Amino acid sequence: MKWLSAFGLICQFVAFWFAAPELLGESTLTRMQHGIRKLVTWIPIIITLLIILSYGVTFIGISGYNTYQMYKNGEPVIDMYRYFIYMGIFTTLYMLFIFRYKKIRSYLENRVAIPLTDRLLNSNETRKNALIIGALLFTIGFVLQLVVVLLS
């Protein structure tokens, strides 16, 4: 049930960001245009880095647990070949991300951030659709939290 409540909170948080362009209005969005582009460019990068960080922490945790079990029982718990294969794959992905960082950021800025901010600034229809999506997400989040409260 806890995960259902957490998912509802996430839906409500995301709903705010969908509703914000319509609530702020065109003049405020024009003033914040540079900051919005920067934010939209950084969001996928931050998410990617968090995913990579979680893989790193997971591998450190697995290594620590395996070391503890080897110390306690004298035998490893996990298959070390599989462990090193996964570690190699994620390390390669991390290195590709680091070496391609500038190209990824440029791509996100030119293909995602600039068109999105231009559309939000110049199109009332886009802001209206974002507001509708935000309202739906907020409602879904509310219903999920209500279900958790009623079933707990």
KETI-275627 format. One record per atom (N, C-alpha, C): residue number from 1; x, y, z; atom name. Coordinates in steps of 0.05 Angstrom, whole numbers, padded with zeros to 5 digits. Example, Ala and Ser with C-alpha at 12.3 -4.5 7.8 and 13.67 -1.06 7.14 Angstrom:
{1, {00264, -00114, 00156}, 'N'}
{1, {00246, -00090, 00156}, 'CA'}
{1, {00264, -00066, 00156}, 'C'}
{2, {00257, -00045, 00142}, 'N'}
{2, {00273, -00021, 00143}, 'CA'}
{2, {00258, 00001, 00157}, 'C'}
END
This chain:
{1, {00016, -00024, 00000}, 'N'}
{1, {00000, 00000, 00000}, 'CA'}
{1, {00017, 00025, 00000}, 'C'}
{2, {00041, 00023, 00012}, 'N'}
{2, {00058, 00046, 00013}, 'CA'}
{2, {00066, 00055, -00014}, 'C'}
{3, {00072, 00036, -00032}, 'N'}
{3, {00080, 00043, -00059}, 'CA'}
{3, {00058, 00057, -00075}, 'C'}
{4, {00033, 00049, -00069}, 'N'}
{4, {00010, 00061, -00082}, 'CA'}
{4, {00007, 00091, -00073}, 'C'}
{5, {00011, 00096, -00048}, 'N'}
{5, {00010, 00123, -00038}, 'CA'}
{5, {00033, 00139, -00049}, 'C'}
{6, {00057, 00128, -00051}, 'N'}
{6, {00080, 00142, -00063}, 'CA'}
{6, {00075, 00148, -00092}, 'C'}
{7, {00063, 00129, -00107}, 'N'}
{7, {00057, 00134, -00135}, 'CA'}
{7, {00036, 00157, -00137}, 'C'}
{8, {00017, 00158, -00119}, 'N'}
{8, {-00002, 00180, -00119}, 'CA'}
{8, {00011, 00206, -00115}, 'C'}
{9, {00030, 00207, -00096}, 'N'}
{9, {00045, 00232, -00091}, 'CA'}
{9, {00061, 00241, -00115}, 'C'}
{10, {00073, 00221, -00129}, 'N'}
{10, {00089, 00228, -00153}, 'CA'}
{10, {00070, 00239, -00174}, 'C'}
{11, {00047, 00226, -00178}, 'N'}
{11, {00028, 00236, -00197}, 'CA'}
{11, {00020, 00265, -00191}, 'C'}
{12, {00015, 00271, -00166}, 'N'}
{12, {00007, 00298, -00159}, 'CA'}
{12, {00030, 00318, -00163}, 'C'}
{13, {00054, 00310, -00158}, 'N'}
{13, {00077, 00327, -00162}, 'CA'}
{13, {00081, 00333, -00192}, 'C'}
{14, {00079, 00313, -00208}, 'N'}
{14, {00082, 00317, -00237}, 'CA'}
{14, {00058, 00333, -00248}, 'C'}
{15, {00035, 00330, -00236}, 'N'}
{15, {00011, 00345, -00244}, 'CA'}
{15, {00016, 00375, -00241}, 'C'}
{16, {00029, 00383, -00220}, 'N'}
{16, {00035, 00412, -00216}, 'CA'}
{16, {00051, 00423, -00240}, 'C'}
{17, {00071, 00407, -00249}, 'N'}
{17, {00088, 00418, -00270}, 'CA'}
{17, {00074, 00418, -00297}, 'C'}
{18, {00054, 00401, -00300}, 'N'}
{18, {00037, 00403, -00324}, 'CA'}
{18, {00019, 00427, -00323}, 'C'}
{19, {00009, 00433, -00299}, 'N'}
{19, {-00010, 00455, -00296}, 'CA'}
{19, {00004, 00482, -00295}, 'C'}
{20, {00029, 00483, -00287}, 'N'}
{20, {00044, 00508, -00282}, 'CA'}
{20, {00044, 00527, -00306}, 'C'}
{21, {00049, 00517, -00331}, 'N'}
{21, {00050, 00536, -00354}, 'CA'}
{21, {00024, 00552, -00357}, 'C'}
{22, {00001, 00539, -00354}, 'N'}
{22, {-00024, 00552, -00357}, 'CA'}
{22, {-00029, 00571, -00334}, 'C'}
{23, {-00022, 00563, -00310}, 'N'}
{23, {-00026, 00579, -00286}, 'CA'}
{23, {-00008, 00604, -00286}, 'C'}
{24, {00017, 00601, -00296}, 'N'}
{24, {00035, 00624, -00296}, 'CA'}
{24, {00028, 00644, -00317}, 'C'}
{25, {00019, 00635, -00340}, 'N'}
{25, {00012, 00653, -00361}, 'CA'}
{25, {00035, 00658, -00380}, 'C'}
{26, {00028, 00671, -00403}, 'N'}
{26, {00048, 00675, -00424}, 'CA'}
{26, {00069, 00695, -00417}, 'C'}
{27, {00062, 00716, -00403}, 'N'}
{27, {00082, 00737, -00396}, 'CA'}
{27, {00103, 00726, -00377}, 'C'}
{28, {00094, 00711, -00357}, 'N'}
{28, {00114, 00700, -00338}, 'CA'}
{28, {00131, 00679, -00352}, 'C'}
{29, {00119, 00663, -00369}, 'N'}
{29, {00135, 00643, -00384}, 'CA'}
{29, {00156, 00656, -00402}, 'C'}
{30, {00149, 00679, -00413}, 'N'}
{30, {00168, 00693, -00430}, 'CA'}
{30, {00192, 00702, -00414}, 'C'}
{31, {00187, 00712, -00390}, 'N'}
{31, {00209, 00721, -00372}, 'CA'}
{31, {00226, 00697, -00362}, 'C'}
{32, {00213, 00674, -00359}, 'N'}
{32, {00228, 00651, -00349}, 'CA'}
{32, {00238, 00633, -00371}, 'C'}
{33, {00237, 00641, -00396}, 'N'}
{33, {00243, 00624, -00419}, 'CA'}
{33, {00270, 00611, -00417}, 'C'}
{34, {00291, 00626, -00410}, 'N'}
{34, {00318, 00616, -00409}, 'CA'}
{34, {00320, 00594, -00386}, 'C'}
{35, {00309, 00600, -00363}, 'N'}
{35, {00309, 00581, -00341}, 'CA'}
{35, {00294, 00556, -00347}, 'C'}
{36, {00272, 00558, -00361}, 'N'}
{36, {00256, 00534, -00368}, 'CA'}
{36, {00272, 00517, -00387}, 'C'}
{37, {00285, 00529, -00406}, 'N'}
{37, {00302, 00513, -00425}, 'CA'}
{37, {00324, 00499, -00411}, 'C'}
{38, {00337, 00512, -00392}, 'N'}
{38, {00358, 00500, -00376}, 'CA'}
{38, {00347, 00477, -00360}, 'C'}
{39, {00324, 00481, -00347}, 'N'}
{39, {00312, 00460, -00331}, 'CA'}
{39, {00304, 00435, -00348}, 'C'}
{40, {00292, 00440, -00371}, 'N'}
{40, {00283, 00418, -00388}, 'CA'}
{40, {00308, 00403, -00398}, 'C'}
{41, {00330, 00417, -00403}, 'N'}
{41, {00354, 00404, -00413}, 'CA'}
{41, {00366, 00387, -00391}, 'C'}
{42, {00365, 00396, -00366}, 'N'}
{42, {00378, 00382, -00344}, 'CA'}
{42, {00362, 00359, -00333}, 'C'}
{43, {00336, 00359, -00335}, 'N'}
{43, {00320, 00338, -00323}, 'CA'}
{43, {00327, 00310, -00333}, 'C'}
{44, {00329, 00304, -00359}, 'N'}
{44, {00337, 00277, -00368}, 'CA'}
{44, {00365, 00270, -00359}, 'C'}
{45, {00383, 00290, -00359}, 'N'}
{45, {00410, 00284, -00350}, 'CA'}
{45, {00411, 00277, -00321}, 'C'}
{46, {00396, 00291, -00304}, 'N'}
{46, {00395, 00285, -00276}, 'CA'}
{46, {00383, 00257, -00272}, 'C'}
{47, {00362, 00250, -00286}, 'N'}
{47, {00350, 00224, -00284}, 'CA'}
{47, {00370, 00202, -00292}, 'C'}
{48, {00384, 00207, -00314}, 'N'}
{48, {00404, 00187, -00323}, 'CA'}
{48, {00426, 00183, -00302}, 'C'}
{49, {00436, 00205, -00291}, 'N'}
{49, {00456, 00203, -00270}, 'CA'}
{49, {00446, 00189, -00245}, 'C'}
{50, {00421, 00194, -00238}, 'N'}
{50, {00410, 00180, -00214}, 'CA'}
{50, {00407, 00150, -00220}, 'C'}
{51, {00400, 00143, -00244}, 'N'}
{51, {00398, 00114, -00250}, 'CA'}
{51, {00425, 00102, -00249}, 'C'}
{52, {00445, 00115, -00260}, 'N'}
{52, {00473, 00105, -00259}, 'CA'}
{52, {00482, 00103, -00231}, 'C'}
{53, {00476, 00123, -00215}, 'N'}
{53, {00484, 00123, -00186}, 'CA'}
{53, {00471, 00100, -00172}, 'C'}
{54, {00445, 00095, -00178}, 'N'}
{54, {00431, 00073, -00164}, 'CA'}
{54, {00444, 00046, -00172}, 'C'}
{55, {00452, 00043, -00197}, 'N'}
{55, {00466, 00018, -00205}, 'CA'}
{55, {00492, 00015, -00190}, 'C'}
{56, {00507, 00037, -00187}, 'N'}
{56, {00532, 00036, -00172}, 'CA'}
{56, {00528, 00029, -00143}, 'C'}
{57, {00508, 00041, -00130}, 'N'}
{57, {00502, 00035, -00103}, 'CA'}
{57, {00492, 00006, -00100}, 'C'}
{58, {00477, -00004, -00120}, 'N'}
{58, {00468, -00031, -00119}, 'CA'}
{58, {00491, -00051, -00121}, 'C'}
{59, {00510, -00045, -00139}, 'N'}
{59, {00533, -00063, -00141}, 'CA'}
{59, {00550, -00062, -00116}, 'C'}
{60, {00553, -00039, -00104}, 'N'}
{60, {00568, -00037, -00079}, 'CA'}
{60, {00553, -00053, -00057}, 'C'}
{61, {00527, -00051, -00056}, 'N'}
{61, {00511, -00066, -00036}, 'CA'}
{61, {00514, -00096, -00041}, 'C'}
{62, {00512, -00104, -00066}, 'N'}
{62, {00514, -00133, -00072}, 'CA'}
{62, {00542, -00143, -00064}, 'C'}
{63, {00562, -00127, -00070}, 'N'}
{63, {00590, -00135, -00063}, 'CA'}
{63, {00593, -00137, -00033}, 'C'}
{64, {00582, -00118, -00018}, 'N'}
{64, {00584, -00119, 00011}, 'CA'}
{64, {00569, -00142, 00023}, 'C'}
{65, {00545, -00148, 00012}, 'N'}
{65, {00530, -00171, 00022}, 'CA'}
{65, {00544, -00197, 00016}, 'C'}
{66, {00555, -00199, -00008}, 'N'}
{66, {00569, -00223, -00016}, 'CA'}
{66, {00594, -00227, 00001}, 'C'}
{67, {00608, -00205, 00007}, 'N'}
{67, {00632, -00207, 00024}, 'CA'}
{67, {00625, -00216, 00052}, 'C'}
{68, {00603, -00205, 00062}, 'N'}
{68, {00594, -00212, 00089}, 'CA'}
{68, {00586, -00242, 00090}, 'C'}
{69, {00572, -00251, 00070}, 'N'}
{69, {00564, -00279, 00069}, 'CA'}
{69, {00588, -00298, 00066}, 'C'}
{70, {00607, -00289, 00050}, 'N'}
{70, {00632, -00305, 00047}, 'CA'}
{70, {00647, -00307, 00074}, 'C'}
{71, {00648, -00285, 00088}, 'N'}
{71, {00661, -00284, 00114}, 'CA'}
{71, {00646, -00302, 00134}, 'C'}
{72, {00620, -00301, 00133}, 'N'}
{72, {00603, -00316, 00152}, 'CA'}
{72, {00602, -00346, 00146}, 'C'}
{73, {00597, -00353, 00120}, 'N'}
{73, {00592, -00380, 00112}, 'CA'}
{73, {00616, -00393, 00098}, 'C'}
{74, {00633, -00377, 00087}, 'N'}
{74, {00656, -00387, 00072}, 'CA'}
{74, {00651, -00392, 00043}, 'C'}
{75, {00627, -00385, 00033}, 'N'}
{75, {00621, -00389, 00004}, 'CA'}
{75, {00606, -00365, -00006}, 'C'}
{76, {00610, -00358, -00032}, 'N'}
{76, {00596, -00335, -00043}, 'CA'}
{76, {00566, -00341, -00047}, 'C'}
{77, {00551, -00320, -00046}, 'N'}
{77, {00522, -00322, -00050}, 'CA'}
{77, {00514, -00318, -00079}, 'C'}
{78, {00528, -00301, -00093}, 'N'}
{78, {00521, -00294, -00120}, 'CA'}
{78, {00541, -00306, -00140}, 'C'}
{79, {00532, -00308, -00165}, 'N'}
{79, {00549, -00318, -00186}, 'CA'}
{79, {00567, -00295, -00195}, 'C'}
{80, {00593, -00297, -00191}, 'N'}
{80, {00611, -00276, -00196}, 'CA'}
{80, {00614, -00270, -00226}, 'C'}
{81, {00611, -00289, -00243}, 'N'}
{81, {00612, -00284, -00272}, 'CA'}
{81, {00590, -00265, -00281}, 'C'}
{82, {00566, -00271, -00272}, 'N'}
{82, {00543, -00255, -00278}, 'CA'}
{82, {00546, -00227, -00267}, 'C'}
{83, {00556, -00226, -00242}, 'N'}
{83, {00561, -00200, -00229}, 'CA'}
{83, {00580, -00183, -00245}, 'C'}
{84, {00602, -00194, -00254}, 'N'}
{84, {00622, -00179, -00270}, 'CA'}
{84, {00612, -00172, -00297}, 'C'}
{85, {00596, -00189, -00309}, 'N'}
{85, {00584, -00182, -00335}, 'CA'}
{85, {00565, -00158, -00332}, 'C'}
{86, {00548, -00158, -00312}, 'N'}
{86, {00530, -00135, -00308}, 'CA'}
{86, {00546, -00110, -00301}, 'C'}
{87, {00566, -00113, -00285}, 'N'}
{87, {00582, -00090, -00278}, 'CA'}
{87, {00596, -00079, -00302}, 'C'}
{88, {00606, -00096, -00320}, 'N'}
{88, {00618, -00087, -00345}, 'CA'}
{88, {00599, -00072, -00363}, 'C'}
{89, {00574, -00083, -00365}, 'N'}
{89, {00554, -00070, -00382}, 'CA'}
{89, {00547, -00042, -00371}, 'C'}
{90, {00542, -00040, -00345}, 'N'}
{90, {00534, -00014, -00334}, 'CA'}
{90, {00558, 00006, -00334}, 'C'}
{91, {00582, -00004, -00330}, 'N'}
{91, {00605, 00013, -00332}, 'CA'}
{91, {00609, 00024, -00360}, 'C'}
{92, {00604, 00007, -00380}, 'N'}
{92, {00606, 00015, -00408}, 'CA'}
{92, {00585, 00037, -00414}, 'C'}
{93, {00560, 00032, -00405}, 'N'}
{93, {00539, 00052, -00409}, 'CA'}
{93, {00546, 00079, -00395}, 'C'}
{94, {00557, 00077, -00371}, 'N'}
{94, {00565, 00101, -00357}, 'CA'}
{94, {00587, 00116, -00373}, 'C'}
{95, {00607, 00102, -00382}, 'N'}
{95, {00629, 00114, -00398}, 'CA'}
{95, {00618, 00126, -00424}, 'C'}
{96, {00600, 00112, -00438}, 'N'}
{96, {00588, 00124, -00462}, 'CA'}
{96, {00574, 00150, -00455}, 'C'}
{97, {00559, 00150, -00433}, 'N'}
{97, {00544, 00174, -00425}, 'CA'}
{97, {00564, 00197, -00420}, 'C'}
{98, {00585, 00191, -00405}, 'N'}
{98, {00605, 00212, -00398}, 'CA'}
{98, {00619, 00222, -00423}, 'C'}
{99, {00627, 00204, -00441}, 'N'}
{99, {00641, 00213, -00465}, 'CA'}
{99, {00622, 00228, -00485}, 'C'}
{100, {00597, 00222, -00484}, 'N'}
{100, {00577, 00234, -00503}, 'CA'}
{100, {00561, 00256, -00489}, 'C'}
{101, {00568, 00264, -00465}, 'N'}
{101, {00552, 00283, -00450}, 'CA'}
{101, {00545, 00308, -00465}, 'C'}
{102, {00565, 00321, -00478}, 'N'}
{102, {00560, 00346, -00492}, 'CA'}
{102, {00541, 00342, -00515}, 'C'}
{103, {00544, 00320, -00530}, 'N'}
{103, {00526, 00315, -00552}, 'CA'}
{103, {00498, 00309, -00542}, 'C'}
{104, {00496, 00294, -00520}, 'N'}
{104, {00469, 00289, -00509}, 'CA'}
{104, {00456, 00314, -00500}, 'C'}
{105, {00471, 00331, -00486}, 'N'}
{105, {00460, 00357, -00476}, 'CA'}
{105, {00452, 00374, -00500}, 'C'}
{106, {00468, 00376, -00520}, 'N'}
{106, {00462, 00392, -00544}, 'CA'}
{106, {00436, 00382, -00557}, 'C'}
{107, {00435, 00355, -00560}, 'N'}
{107, {00411, 00343, -00572}, 'CA'}
{107, {00386, 00350, -00556}, 'C'}
{108, {00388, 00347, -00530}, 'N'}
{108, {00364, 00352, -00513}, 'CA'}
{108, {00356, 00382, -00515}, 'C'}
{109, {00376, 00399, -00516}, 'N'}
{109, {00370, 00427, -00517}, 'CA'}
{109, {00357, 00435, -00544}, 'C'}
{110, {00368, 00424, -00566}, 'N'}
{110, {00358, 00432, -00592}, 'CA'}
{110, {00332, 00417, -00600}, 'C'}
{111, {00329, 00392, -00591}, 'N'}
{111, {00306, 00376, -00600}, 'CA'}
{111, {00284, 00375, -00580}, 'C'}
{112, {00289, 00381, -00554}, 'N'}
{112, {00268, 00379, -00534}, 'CA'}
{112, {00263, 00406, -00521}, 'C'}
{113, {00283, 00418, -00509}, 'N'}
{113, {00279, 00442, -00493}, 'CA'}
{113, {00269, 00466, -00509}, 'C'}
{114, {00283, 00472, -00531}, 'N'}
{114, {00275, 00496, -00546}, 'CA'}
{114, {00248, 00493, -00559}, 'C'}
{115, {00242, 00470, -00573}, 'N'}
{115, {00215, 00467, -00584}, 'CA'}
{115, {00193, 00467, -00563}, 'C'}
{116, {00199, 00454, -00539}, 'N'}
{116, {00179, 00453, -00518}, 'CA'}
{116, {00173, 00481, -00507}, 'C'}
{117, {00193, 00496, -00501}, 'N'}
{117, {00189, 00523, -00490}, 'CA'}
{117, {00175, 00541, -00511}, 'C'}
{118, {00184, 00539, -00536}, 'N'}
{118, {00170, 00555, -00557}, 'CA'}
{118, {00141, 00548, -00559}, 'C'}
{119, {00135, 00522, -00558}, 'N'}
{119, {00107, 00513, -00559}, 'CA'}
{119, {00091, 00523, -00535}, 'C'}
{120, {00103, 00521, -00511}, 'N'}
{120, {00089, 00530, -00487}, 'CA'}
{120, {00085, 00560, -00488}, 'C'}
{121, {00104, 00575, -00499}, 'N'}
{121, {00101, 00604, -00500}, 'CA'}
{121, {00081, 00613, -00521}, 'C'}
{122, {00081, 00600, -00544}, 'N'}
{122, {00065, 00611, -00567}, 'CA'}
{122, {00039, 00597, -00572}, 'C'}
{123, {00034, 00575, -00558}, 'N'}
{123, {00010, 00560, -00564}, 'CA'}
{123, {-00008, 00557, -00539}, 'C'}
{124, {-00031, 00570, -00541}, 'N'}
{124, {-00051, 00567, -00519}, 'CA'}
{124, {-00061, 00539, -00518}, 'C'}
{125, {-00063, 00526, -00541}, 'N'}
{125, {-00073, 00498, -00542}, 'CA'}
{125, {-00055, 00479, -00526}, 'C'}
{126, {-00029, 00483, -00529}, 'N'}
{126, {-00010, 00466, -00515}, 'CA'}
{126, {-00012, 00470, -00485}, 'C'}
{127, {-00014, 00495, -00476}, 'N'}
{127, {-00017, 00500, -00448}, 'CA'}
{127, {-00043, 00489, -00437}, 'C'}
{128, {-00064, 00491, -00453}, 'N'}
{128, {-00090, 00480, -00445}, 'CA'}
{128, {-00089, 00449, -00443}, 'C'}
{129, {-00076, 00436, -00462}, 'N'}
{129, {-00073, 00407, -00461}, 'CA'}
{129, {-00056, 00398, -00437}, 'C'}
{130, {-00035, 00414, -00431}, 'N'}
{130, {-00018, 00408, -00408}, 'CA'}
{130, {-00034, 00411, -00382}, 'C'}
{131, {-00052, 00431, -00381}, 'N'}
{131, {-00069, 00434, -00357}, 'CA'}
{131, {-00088, 00411, -00354}, 'C'}
{132, {-00099, 00401, -00376}, 'N'}
{132, {-00117, 00378, -00374}, 'CA'}
{132, {-00102, 00353, -00364}, 'C'}
{133, {-00078, 00349, -00375}, 'N'}
{133, {-00062, 00326, -00366}, 'CA'}
{133, {-00055, 00329, -00336}, 'C'}
{134, {-00048, 00353, -00328}, 'N'}
{134, {-00043, 00358, -00300}, 'CA'}
{134, {-00067, 00353, -00282}, 'C'}
{135, {-00091, 00361, -00291}, 'N'}
{135, {-00115, 00356, -00276}, 'CA'}
{135, {-00120, 00325, -00273}, 'C'}
{136, {-00116, 00311, -00295}, 'N'}
{136, {-00120, 00282, -00294}, 'CA'}
{136, {-00099, 00268, -00275}, 'C'}
{137, {-00074, 00277, -00277}, 'N'}
{137, {-00054, 00265, -00259}, 'CA'}
{137, {-00060, 00272, -00230}, 'C'}
{138, {-00069, 00296, -00225}, 'N'}
{138, {-00075, 00304, -00197}, 'CA'}
{138, {-00098, 00287, -00187}, 'C'}
{139, {-00119, 00282, -00204}, 'N'}
{139, {-00142, 00266, -00196}, 'CA'}
{139, {-00133, 00237, -00191}, 'C'}
{140, {-00117, 00226, -00208}, 'N'}
{140, {-00107, 00199, -00204}, 'CA'}
{140, {-00092, 00197, -00178}, 'C'}
{141, {-00074, 00216, -00173}, 'N'}
{141, {-00059, 00216, -00148}, 'CA'}
{141, {-00077, 00218, -00124}, 'C'}
{142, {-00098, 00235, -00125}, 'N'}
{142, {-00116, 00237, -00103}, 'CA'}
{142, {-00131, 00211, -00098}, 'C'}
{143, {-00141, 00199, -00120}, 'N'}
{143, {-00156, 00174, -00117}, 'CA'}
{143, {-00138, 00152, -00105}, 'C'}
{144, {-00113, 00150, -00114}, 'N'}
{144, {-00095, 00130, -00104}, 'CA'}
{144, {-00090, 00134, -00074}, 'C'}
{145, {-00086, 00159, -00066}, 'N'}
{145, {-00082, 00164, -00037}, 'CA'}
{145, {-00107, 00158, -00021}, 'C'}
{146, {-00130, 00165, -00032}, 'N'}
{146, {-00155, 00159, -00018}, 'CA'}
{146, {-00159, 00129, -00015}, 'C'}
{147, {-00153, 00114, -00035}, 'N'}
{147, {-00155, 00084, -00033}, 'CA'}
{147, {-00137, 00074, -00011}, 'C'}
{148, {-00112, 00085, -00010}, 'N'}
{148, {-00094, 00076, 00011}, 'CA'}
{148, {-00104, 00083, 00039}, 'C'}
{149, {-00115, 00106, 00042}, 'N'}
{149, {-00126, 00114, 00068}, 'CA'}
{149, {-00150, 00097, 00075}, 'C'}
{150, {-00167, 00092, 00056}, 'N'}
{150, {-00191, 00076, 00062}, 'CA'}
{150, {-00185, 00046, 00068}, 'C'}
{151, {-00165, 00036, 00055}, 'N'}
{151, {-00158, 00007, 00058}, 'CA'}
{151, {-00139, 00003, 00081}, 'C'}
{152, {-00127, 00023, 00092}, 'N'}
{152, {-00108, 00020, 00114}, 'CA'}
{152, {-00122, 00018, 00140}, 'C'}
END
